[in-house]
Amino acid sequence: MVSVKIASRSPLGSDSRGAIDAPKSGTHPRRTPGPLAPRRVPARARWFAYTAGSVKPLRPTMKSFMSTLCVLIGAALTMAAVPARAQPTAAAQACPALLQQNFKRLQDEKPQPLCQYAGKVLLVVNTASYCGYTKQYEGLEALHAKYAARGLVVMGFPSNDFNQEASDTAKIAEVCFSTYGVKFPMFAPSKVTGREANPLFAGLAQATGKPPKWNFHKYVVDRQGQPVAAFASKVEPGDAGLVASIEKALAQK
């Protein structure tokens, strides 16, 4: 008889982790290396992976970015505006409306805030270098020297409104500072009459009803910034009425 050997097939099939070798005497069965079977992932881990993968990070759009930026800028401006509003209000209370303006200084055209004279008595004069009243510079300087310690400030505003002022500021400065020894504040030339009058003279004319009709018109302004008197050009700085008006304003606190 011919004996036929039939090879037995592992019940695990070809996708098993490995075949089992025939046991040798005194040993345990040994698995031979084979293809790895897929690992089973716990249900909880699979759910977490799915959930994490399904959540997409929010990407900022240009619209949302601009909205946020506008909110931040608005908040910053609001915070900055609070003290900014408070400061002008306090300054306005300390400085009369008539003096809330700047004029260039004659000698160097450096802007000068008139608020620096708040609380002083002012004698405001429109001046000219080639006028019959130009010699009044001496009397104006005498008033300044006599009453400055008590709070008087004489202020000169050169003007060519009556065609008697130099066109060169250096020449104007030479006349008032060198010729007449003026030490009170002098400002750059400007208009003092009509629609083009500078704001100070426009306010003085409106308050008193007396705009300058010639050079060396004079206004007395009290410590509160209110015009209290106006004097024509022919009134000399040493005139008793002018001096009395100045002393009365100086006596008021």
Backbone hydrogen bonds, N-H to C=O, Kabsch-Sander energy under -0.5 kcal/mol:
donor,donor_aa,acceptor,acceptor_aa,energy
3,S,1,M,-0.6
5,K,3,S,-0.5
6,I,4,V,-0.6
7,A,5,K,-0.6
13,G,10,S,-1.6
16,S,13,G,-1.2
21,D,19,A,-0.6
21,D,30,R,-2.0
27,T,24,K,-2.1
32,T,19,A,-2.0
41,V,39,R,-0.5
46,R,42,P,-2.2
47,W,43,A,-2.3
48,F,44,R,-2.1
49,A,45,A,-2.4
50,Y,46,R,-2.1
51,T,47,W,-2.5
52,A,48,F,-2.8
53,G,49,A,-1.9
54,S,50,Y,-1.6
55,V,51,T,-1.0
56,K,54,S,-0.7
65,F,61,T,-2.3
66,M,62,M,-2.6
67,S,63,K,-2.1
68,T,64,S,-2.2
69,L,65,F,-2.4
70,C,66,M,-2.5
71,V,67,S,-2.0
72,L,68,T,-2.2
73,I,69,L,-2.6
74,G,70,C,-2.6
75,A,71,V,-2.2
76,A,72,L,-2.3
77,L,73,I,-2.6
78,T,74,G,-2.0
79,M,75,A,-2.2
80,A,76,A,-2.2
81,A,77,L,-1.9
82,V,78,T,-0.9
84,A,80,A,-1.1
85,R,81,A,-2.2
86,A,82,V,-1.4
87,Q,83,P,-2.1
89,T,85,R,-1.3
90,A,86,A,-2.1
91,A,87,Q,-2.5
92,A,88,P,-2.8
93,Q,89,T,-1.6
94,A,90,A,-1.5
95,C,91,A,-2.2
99,L,96,P,-1.2
100,Q,97,A,-1.2
101,Q,99,L,-2.3
103,F,112,Q,-2.2
105,R,110,K,-1.9
106,L,186,M,-2.4
109,E,105,R,-2.4
112,Q,103,F,-2.8
114,L,101,Q,-2.6
116,Q,113,P,-1.5
117,Y,114,L,-2.2
118,A,115,C,-1.8
119,G,223,R,-0.9
120,K,117,Y,-1.9
121,V,151,G,-2.6
122,L,120,K,-0.5
122,L,221,V,-2.4
123,L,153,V,-2.2
124,V,122,L,-0.5
124,V,219,Y,-2.4
125,V,155,M,-2.6
126,N,217,H,-1.2
127,T,125,V,-0.6
127,T,157,F,-1.0
130,Y,164,Q,-2.6
134,T,131,C,-1.8
136,Q,133,Y,-2.4
137,Y,134,T,-2.1
138,E,135,K,-1.5
139,G,135,K,-0.6
140,L,136,Q,-2.7
141,E,137,Y,-2.4
142,A,138,E,-1.9
143,L,139,G,-2.0
144,H,140,L,-2.2
145,A,141,E,-2.5
146,K,142,A,-2.1
147,Y,143,L,-2.5
148,A,144,H,-1.6
150,R,147,Y,-1.0
151,G,147,Y,-0.6
151,G,148,A,-1.2
152,L,147,Y,-2.0
153,V,121,V,-2.6
155,M,123,L,-2.7
156,G,185,P,-2.6
157,F,125,V,-2.7
159,S,127,T,-2.0
163,N,160,N,-1.9
169,T,167,S,-0.6
172,I,168,D,-1.8
173,A,169,T,-2.5
174,E,170,A,-1.9
175,V,171,K,-2.1
176,C,172,I,-2.3
177,F,173,A,-2.5
178,S,173,A,-0.8
178,S,174,E,-0.9
179,T,174,E,-2.1
180,Y,175,V,-1.3
182,V,176,C,-2.8
187,F,156,G,-2.3
188,A,104,K,-2.9
190,S,158,P,-1.9
197,A,194,G,-1.4
198,N,191,K,-2.7
202,A,198,N,-2.5
203,G,199,P,-2.1
204,L,200,L,-2.2
205,A,201,F,-2.6
206,Q,202,A,-2.0
207,A,203,G,-2.2
208,T,204,L,-2.2
209,G,205,A,-2.2
216,F,126,N,-3.9
217,H,214,W,-0.6
218,K,231,F,-2.7
219,Y,124,V,-2.1
220,V,229,A,-2.6
221,V,122,L,-2.6
221,V,219,Y,-0.5
222,D,226,Q,-2.6
225,G,222,D,-1.8
228,V,220,V,-2.9
229,A,220,V,-1.3
231,F,218,K,-3.1
235,V,232,A,-1.5
236,E,234,K,-0.6
239,D,236,E,-2.2
243,V,239,D,-2.7
244,A,240,A,-2.5
245,S,241,G,-1.9
246,I,242,L,-2.1
247,E,243,V,-2.7
248,K,244,A,-2.3
249,A,245,S,-1.8
250,L,246,I,-2.2
251,A,247,E,-1.7
252,Q,248,K,-0.8
